[in-house]
Amino acid sequence: MHSEHADALGGSKCQSRAAVVGLPQHVRHRRREVVLIAREQRTAVEHEGLVADAADNRQIARTQGLRDLLQGIYEVVIVVLGFAMAIAPYGVAGLIFATTFKLGLPVLGSLGYYLVVVLGGLLFHQFVVLGLLVSVFARYSPLLFFAKIRGLMVTAFSTSSSNATLPTTMRTATEE
């Protein structure tokens, strides 16, 4: 310990002892005070670190029950969302059937026209707009880009849900 402080104060342990012997009494006393203060400060910092670690561990232990509860709720919500996504197409089909039954068969023509317009707009945005953005700003081949995000686009296009697409987006961004 003393050699660390001697190094910090200018020299090795042997050099510092030899140099201290030749110094006046008040300088030697002051140098000893500096070394003692440095030791006390280092001890205080180490003590504060241990106290902070203990406080962190107590905080983690205190909040562990709440974290476990929230993790359980998260897992239940994911299962419920998966179930909702699985039955969503049946719900849409039921709504179309109810609307067709209420308004008659001519409404299917309007619905078909709407479907063509929406799909055309989505395809234009996906291939033309995104392709231009990728080639101009990222200087990346749009064909290679679309090949790498094919699974993501299928999920996004079929669900029309950002929340349903997010896990696929994260996996695609990290793996591909």
ABEGO torsion letter per residue (X at the ends): XAAAAAAAAGEBAAAAAAAAAABBAAAAAAAAAAAAAAAAAAAAAAAAAAAAAAAAAAAAAAAAAAAAAAAAAAAAAAAAAAAAAAAAAAAAAAAAAAAAAAAEAAAAAAAAAAAAAAAAAAAAAAAAAAAAAAAAAAGBBAAAAAAAAAAAAAAAAAAGBAAAAAAAAAAAAAAX
